[in-house]
Amino acid sequence: MKKWIFIPLIAILVIIGILVKVYFSAVQPVKAAENKAVALAEKKVQFSEIDDFHIYHGNETVNVIEGKNKKGNKIIVWIPDKSKKVIIKMAKDGISKQEAIQKLLQETQPKKIISVRLGMEKNIPLWEIYYRSENNLINYYYVHFETGEWLKKIENL
């Protein structure tokens, strides 16, 4: 009788172990990119904390770091993969995530906003808003980070 309890328990532990290994294998490249990007950025700016890191895939791949400098000011760092040129902006010098969303809402009524994130196209820092329209189609709306002006939109995918 103990075998019937022991065998499923071992099987569950093996499955959990495999899932953990797959997860860490999937996260490893992103962590490596983050460590590399932070090392490049710290040559130009000293972080007191890093709040967010993500990889933007547009015309080219750009690493984006959001954090605070030693003075406690919010900063954003963009690092294009090809050029490795570190671009640093104070968060207060651009529009906020909420202001970018308001820009979209002035023009259209999305069914659901899926994500809003920082990116860069042609060396222009921007906000990318990914949303679904009423007919459930995918749309992208791009807003200039510094001016808040509409840059481009991709609709009905």
Backbone as CSV, one residue per row, in Angstrom:
resi,resn,N_x,N_y,N_z,CA_x,CA_y,CA_z,C_x,C_y,C_z
1,MET,0.822,-1.195,0.000,0.000,0.000,0.000,0.868,1.262,0.000
2,LYS,2.000,1.204,0.684,2.879,2.368,0.735,3.443,2.695,-0.643
3,LYS,3.595,1.667,-1.522,4.105,1.887,-2.873,3.166,2.798,-3.658
4,TRP,1.863,2.628,-3.463,0.890,3.416,-4.213,0.922,4.889,-3.815
5,ILE,1.385,5.180,-2.666,1.546,6.566,-2.226,2.928,7.080,-2.635
6,PHE,3.931,6.256,-2.496,5.319,6.639,-2.754,5.579,6.927,-4.243
7,ILE,5.084,6.075,-5.131,5.341,6.223,-6.571,4.739,7.521,-7.127
8,PRO,3.469,7.861,-6.879,2.941,9.140,-7.377,3.668,10.357,-6.765
9,LEU,4.063,10.230,-5.501,4.784,11.315,-4.859,6.120,11.570,-5.555
10,ILE,6.856,10.534,-5.886,8.128,10.651,-6.606,7.883,11.249,-7.993
11,ALA,6.834,10.796,-8.675,6.510,11.317,-10.011,6.211,12.813,-9.961
12,ILE,5.460,13.240,-8.964,5.138,14.673,-8.809,6.407,15.476,-8.541
13,LEU,7.287,14.991,-7.696,8.536,15.692,-7.410,9.423,15.791,-8.649
14,VAL,9.465,14.736,-9.454,10.254,14.766,-10.697,9.676,15.802,-11.659
15,ILE,8.362,15.842,-11.802,7.716,16.817,-12.690,7.986,18.236,-12.219
16,ILE,7.879,18.488,-10.930,8.168,19.819,-10.380,9.626,20.195,-10.654
17,GLY,10.537,19.248,-10.467,11.949,19.498,-10.747,12.194,19.869,-12.202
18,ILE,11.544,19.164,-13.111,11.691,19.461,-14.541,11.140,20.848,-14.866
19,LEU,9.983,21.189,-14.309,9.391,22.506,-14.550,10.281,23.624,-14.028
20,VAL,10.885,23.443,-12.872,11.792,24.454,-12.312,13.007,24.627,-13.222
21,LYS,13.559,23.534,-13.709,14.715,23.594,-14.605,14.365,24.318,-15.907
22,VAL,13.203,24.022,-16.472,12.762,24.688,-17.706,12.597,26.187,-17.467
23,TYR,11.997,26.551,-16.347,11.806,27.968,-16.028,13.144,28.698,-15.944
24,PHE,14.088,28.163,-15.188,15.378,28.830,-15.029,16.164,28.855,-16.333
25,SER,16.006,27.850,-17.172,16.651,27.858,-18.488,16.065,28.946,-19.379
26,ALA,14.772,29.175,-19.264,14.111,30.204,-20.072,14.470,31.613,-19.611
27,VAL,14.650,31.799,-18.329,14.939,33.120,-17.763,16.423,33.500,-17.904
28,GLN,17.278,32.528,-18.031,18.726,32.772,-18.049,19.175,33.782,-19.118
29,PRO,18.724,33.696,-20.386,19.176,34.681,-21.375,18.760,36.114,-21.042
30,VAL,17.576,36.289,-20.471,17.115,37.619,-20.098,17.962,38.157,-18.943
31,LYS,18.258,37.311,-17.974,19.116,37.727,-16.856,20.510,38.103,-17.350
32,ALA,21.042,37.333,-18.297,22.369,37.631,-18.852,22.342,38.975,-19.578
33,ALA,21.285,39.232,-20.353,21.151,40.513,-21.054,21.028,41.660,-20.063
34,GLU,20.279,41.435,-18.978,20.132,42.471,-17.956,21.475,42.784,-17.306
35,ASN,22.226,41.767,-16.925,23.530,41.989,-16.291,24.474,42.745,-17.216
36,LYS,24.478,42.391,-18.492,25.329,43.052,-19.480,24.912,44.520,-19.663
37,ALA,23.597,44.755,-19.768,23.082,46.114,-19.951,23.375,46.985,-18.725
38,VAL,23.182,46.446,-17.548,23.450,47.205,-16.320,24.938,47.551,-16.225
39,ALA,25.800,46.618,-16.587,27.245,46.873,-16.564,27.613,48.008,-17.528
40,LEU,27.008,48.011,-18.717,27.255,49.093,-19.676,26.728,50.423,-19.151
41,ALA,25.512,50.411,-18.602,24.892,51.635,-18.108,25.658,52.217,-16.928
42,GLU,26.192,51.355,-16.061,26.880,51.849,-14.871,28.209,52.524,-15.186
43,LYS,28.660,52.442,-16.421,29.840,53.208,-16.827,29.503,54.688,-16.964
44,LYS,28.192,54.983,-17.144,27.745,56.364,-17.330,26.915,56.910,-16.172
45,VAL,26.242,56.020,-15.449,25.365,56.459,-14.361,25.431,55.439,-13.230
46,GLN,25.341,55.927,-12.009,25.336,55.053,-10.841,23.898,54.865,-10.370
47,PHE,23.457,53.621,-10.317,22.118,53.305,-9.849,22.119,53.098,-8.340
48,SER,21.098,53.635,-7.676,20.887,53.270,-6.277,19.938,52.083,-6.223
49,GLU,19.067,51.987,-7.241,18.194,50.823,-7.368,17.717,50.699,-8.811
50,ILE,17.423,49.465,-9.202,16.878,49.194,-10.533,15.461,48.676,-10.334
51,ASP,14.511,49.401,-10.920,13.102,49.052,-10.752,12.603,48.076,-11.805
52,ASP,13.110,48.216,-13.043,12.603,47.376,-14.122,13.656,47.238,-15.209
53,PHE,13.641,46.089,-15.849,14.458,45.834,-17.030,13.605,45.058,-18.011
54,HIS,13.630,45.482,-19.260,12.978,44.691,-20.294,13.694,44.879,-21.624
55,ILE,13.417,43.963,-22.516,14.014,44.007,-23.846,12.915,44.384,-24.820
56,TYR,13.143,45.481,-25.542,12.187,45.959,-26.543,12.621,45.444,-27.909
57,HIS,11.692,44.828,-28.613,11.975,44.314,-29.954,11.166,45.126,-30.959
58,GLY,11.819,46.082,-31.598,11.177,46.874,-32.642,11.981,46.687,-33.911
59,ASN,12.359,47.797,-34.553,13.245,47.707,-35.722,14.583,47.091,-35.331
60,GLU,14.978,47.341,-34.100,16.163,46.693,-33.540,15.892,46.400,-32.072
61,THR,16.699,45.557,-31.502,16.535,45.179,-30.099,17.171,46.241,-29.215
62,VAL,16.424,46.661,-28.186,16.901,47.687,-27.262,16.654,47.206,-25.833
63,ASN,17.689,47.293,-25.002,17.542,46.996,-23.579,17.134,48.280,-22.867
64,VAL,16.120,48.193,-22.020,15.614,49.356,-21.316,15.699,49.097,-19.813
65,ILE,16.334,50.029,-19.105,16.484,49.931,-17.650,15.807,51.142,-17.022
66,GLU,14.951,50.898,-16.045,14.336,51.967,-15.268,14.824,51.835,-13.840
67,GLY,15.226,52.947,-13.258,15.716,52.902,-11.888,15.880,54.281,-11.304
68,LYS,16.673,54.355,-10.245,16.960,55.625,-9.573,18.464,55.791,-9.471
69,ASN,18.897,57.036,-9.628,20.323,57.309,-9.474,20.641,57.563,-7.998
70,LYS,21.886,57.871,-7.717,22.319,58.061,-6.322,21.582,59.205,-5.631
71,LYS,21.090,60.194,-6.413,20.353,61.315,-5.836,18.876,60.981,-5.600
72,GLY,18.466,59.785,-6.034,17.078,59.367,-5.854,16.166,59.764,-6.993
73,ASN,16.727,60.330,-8.066,15.926,60.726,-9.220,15.663,59.518,-10.113
74,LYS,14.446,59.434,-10.638,14.106,58.341,-11.551,14.793,58.579,-12.893
75,ILE,15.469,57.539,-13.377,16.141,57.622,-14.666,15.747,56.434,-15.533
76,ILE,15.873,56.650,-16.833,15.595,55.590,-17.797,16.801,55.502,-18.727
77,VAL,17.244,54.282,-18.979,18.408,54.050,-19.830,18.006,53.129,-20.971
78,TRP,18.326,53.562,-22.191,18.099,52.753,-23.390,19.459,52.349,-23.937
79,ILE,19.614,51.074,-24.278,20.868,50.582,-24.856,20.538,49.720,-26.081
80,PRO,20.668,50.292,-27.287,20.451,49.478,-28.492,21.505,48.382,-28.592
81,ASP,21.088,47.187,-28.982,21.998,46.045,-29.070,23.126,46.266,-30.070
82,LYS,22.815,46.859,-31.215,23.828,47.011,-32.263,24.904,48.019,-31.883
83,SER,24.501,49.219,-31.501,25.478,50.287,-31.259,26.053,50.270,-29.842
84,LYS,25.319,49.704,-28.899,25.711,49.707,-27.472,25.847,51.125,-26.921
85,LYS,25.277,52.113,-27.627,25.310,53.506,-27.171,24.309,53.664,-26.026
86,VAL,24.778,54.137,-24.897,23.938,54.282,-23.711,23.245,55.643,-23.755
87,ILE,21.907,55.629,-23.772,21.115,56.858,-23.790,20.393,56.956,-22.460
88,ILE,20.643,58.052,-21.746,20.092,58.236,-20.398,19.189,59.461,-20.395
89,LYS,18.000,59.297,-19.839,17.053,60.410,-19.689,16.476,60.364,-18.279
90,MET,16.223,61.529,-17.765,15.501,61.630,-16.496,14.027,61.354,-16.796
91,ALA,13.369,60.593,-15.955,11.959,60.264,-16.173,11.103,61.526,-16.225
92,LYS,11.465,62.535,-15.451,10.688,63.778,-15.414,10.798,64.575,-16.710
93,ASP,11.798,64.259,-17.546,11.986,64.972,-18.810,11.122,64.405,-19.932
94,GLY,10.354,63.393,-19.633,9.465,62.800,-20.629,8.078,62.624,-20.047
95,ILE,7.200,62.075,-20.854,5.835,61.854,-20.366,5.782,60.527,-19.595
96,SER,4.832,60.435,-18.713,4.678,59.227,-17.904,3.883,58.173,-18.679
97,LYS,3.859,56.991,-18.138,3.084,55.893,-18.717,1.613,56.293,-18.811
98,GLN,1.098,56.913,-17.756,-0.309,57.311,-17.732,-0.598,58.385,-18.776
99,GLU,0.339,59.306,-18.980,0.147,60.342,-19.999,0.150,59.732,-21.408
100,ALA,0.969,58.718,-21.628,0.982,58.026,-22.925,-0.363,57.343,-23.166
101,ILE,-0.904,56.731,-22.133,-2.213,56.079,-22.253,-3.289,57.118,-22.560
102,GLN,-3.217,58.265,-21.904,-4.200,59.331,-22.156,-4.136,59.812,-23.599
103,LYS,-2.939,59.856,-24.168,-2.771,60.238,-25.575,-3.517,59.247,-26.473
104,LEU,-3.398,57.961,-26.183,-4.125,56.939,-26.945,-5.628,57.117,-26.780
105,LEU,-6.077,57.334,-25.545,-7.508,57.445,-25.261,-8.145,58.673,-25.907
106,GLN,-7.345,59.695,-26.200,-7.863,60.879,-26.894,-8.225,60.542,-28.338
107,GLU,-7.540,59.546,-28.888,-7.718,59.202,-30.289,-8.657,58.022,-30.519
108,THR,-8.658,57.059,-29.616,-9.458,55.852,-29.817,-9.891,55.271,-28.474
109,GLN,-10.831,54.365,-28.537,-11.313,53.685,-27.338,-10.952,52.207,-27.432
110,PRO,-9.807,51.812,-26.882,-9.422,50.400,-26.963,-10.324,49.531,-26.085
111,LYS,-10.509,48.293,-26.536,-11.275,47.334,-25.732,-10.474,46.969,-24.492
112,LYS,-9.161,46.710,-24.700,-8.301,46.342,-23.584,-6.864,46.750,-23.898
113,ILE,-6.230,47.455,-22.971,-4.813,47.775,-23.102,-4.044,46.604,-22.494
114,ILE,-3.201,45.977,-23.301,-2.492,44.783,-22.864,-1.166,45.137,-22.204
115,SER,-0.398,46.046,-22.820,0.862,46.453,-22.195,1.267,47.838,-22.659
116,VAL,2.003,48.505,-21.798,2.589,49.808,-22.100,4.027,49.731,-21.639
117,ARG,4.957,49.942,-22.568,6.359,49.839,-22.179,7.218,50.785,-22.992
118,LEU,8.371,51.074,-22.442,9.330,51.949,-23.107,10.093,51.183,-24.172
119,GLY,10.470,51.891,-25.223,11.265,51.313,-26.291,11.998,52.402,-27.034
120,MET,12.535,52.054,-28.193,13.254,53.025,-28.996,13.224,52.593,-30.454
121,GLU,12.926,53.548,-31.335,12.956,53.327,-32.775,13.756,54.467,-33.391
122,LYS,14.720,54.157,-34.219,15.544,55.159,-34.909,16.109,56.188,-33.932
123,ASN,16.618,55.714,-32.823,17.201,56.538,-31.755,16.213,57.516,-31.120
124,ILE,14.922,57.234,-31.218,13.892,58.065,-30.590,13.263,57.266,-29.456
125,PRO,13.451,57.698,-28.201,12.791,57.021,-27.073,11.279,57.178,-27.192
126,LEU,10.561,56.093,-26.903,9.110,56.125,-27.091,8.405,55.202,-26.110
127,TRP,7.096,55.385,-26.054,6.205,54.474,-25.340,5.482,53.645,-26.389
128,GLU,5.464,52.331,-26.210,4.707,51.434,-27.079,3.492,50.959,-26.298
129,ILE,2.317,51.208,-26.863,1.075,50.761,-26.238,0.484,49.662,-27.119
130,TYR,0.342,48.495,-26.538,-0.187,47.320,-27.221,-1.598,47.100,-26.692
131,TYR,-2.587,47.136,-27.601,-3.976,47.016,-27.153,-4.831,46.262,-28.166
132,ARG,-6.016,45.860,-27.715,-6.998,45.204,-28.579,-8.141,46.182,-28.835
133,SER,-8.597,46.192,-30.083,-9.713,47.057,-30.454,-11.038,46.330,-30.212
134,GLU,-12.147,47.015,-30.456,-13.477,46.437,-30.225,-13.681,45.129,-30.982
135,ASN,-13.121,45.035,-32.193,-13.279,43.800,-32.972,-12.206,42.774,-32.624
136,ASN,-11.546,42.981,-31.483,-10.567,42.050,-30.908,-9.286,41.908,-31.732
137,LEU,-8.975,42.908,-32.555,-7.747,42.896,-33.340,-6.613,43.546,-32.541
138,ILE,-5.380,43.152,-32.854,-4.196,43.676,-32.166,-3.780,45.005,-32.793
139,ASN,-3.410,45.972,-31.945,-2.990,47.283,-32.398,-1.796,47.754,-31.573
140,TYR,-0.946,48.563,-32.197,0.189,49.183,-31.512,0.123,50.680,-31.743
141,TYR,0.382,51.436,-30.700,0.367,52.895,-30.772,1.665,53.386,-30.153
142,TYR,2.393,54.238,-30.852,3.701,54.700,-30.400,3.657,56.196,-30.116
143,VAL,4.136,56.572,-28.920,4.129,57.960,-28.478,5.561,58.370,-28.128
144,HIS,5.990,59.529,-28.630,7.329,60.062,-28.357,7.481,60.284,-26.851
145,PHE,8.549,59.757,-26.279,8.757,59.842,-24.836,8.887,61.290,-24.359
146,GLU,9.621,62.113,-25.074,9.899,63.470,-24.598,8.768,64.451,-24.894
147,THR,8.183,64.377,-26.094,7.187,65.381,-26.480,5.750,64.930,-26.271
148,GLY,5.519,63.623,-26.211,4.157,63.118,-26.090,3.420,63.094,-27.418
149,GLU,4.126,63.377,-28.492,3.509,63.380,-29.814,3.349,61.963,-30.337
150,TRP,2.296,61.748,-31.106,2.070,60.468,-31.765,3.158,60.267,-32.804
151,LEU,3.742,59.074,-32.831,4.785,58.757,-33.805,4.257,57.875,-34.929
152,LYS,3.637,56.753,-34.555,3.058,55.865,-35.557,2.106,54.915,-34.874
153,LYS,1.304,54.261,-35.717,0.411,53.224,-35.199,0.339,52.095,-36.192
154,ILE,0.166,50.906,-35.663,-0.008,49.701,-36.459,-1.365,49.145,-36.027
155,GLU,-2.261,49.018,-36.962,-3.619,48.651,-36.602,-4.096,47.369,-37.270
156,ASN,-5.043,46.742,-36.613,-5.828,45.634,-37.144,-4.999,44.429,-37.587
157,LEU,-4.142,43.969,-36.693,-3.368,42.765,-36.981,-4.119,41.527,-36.529
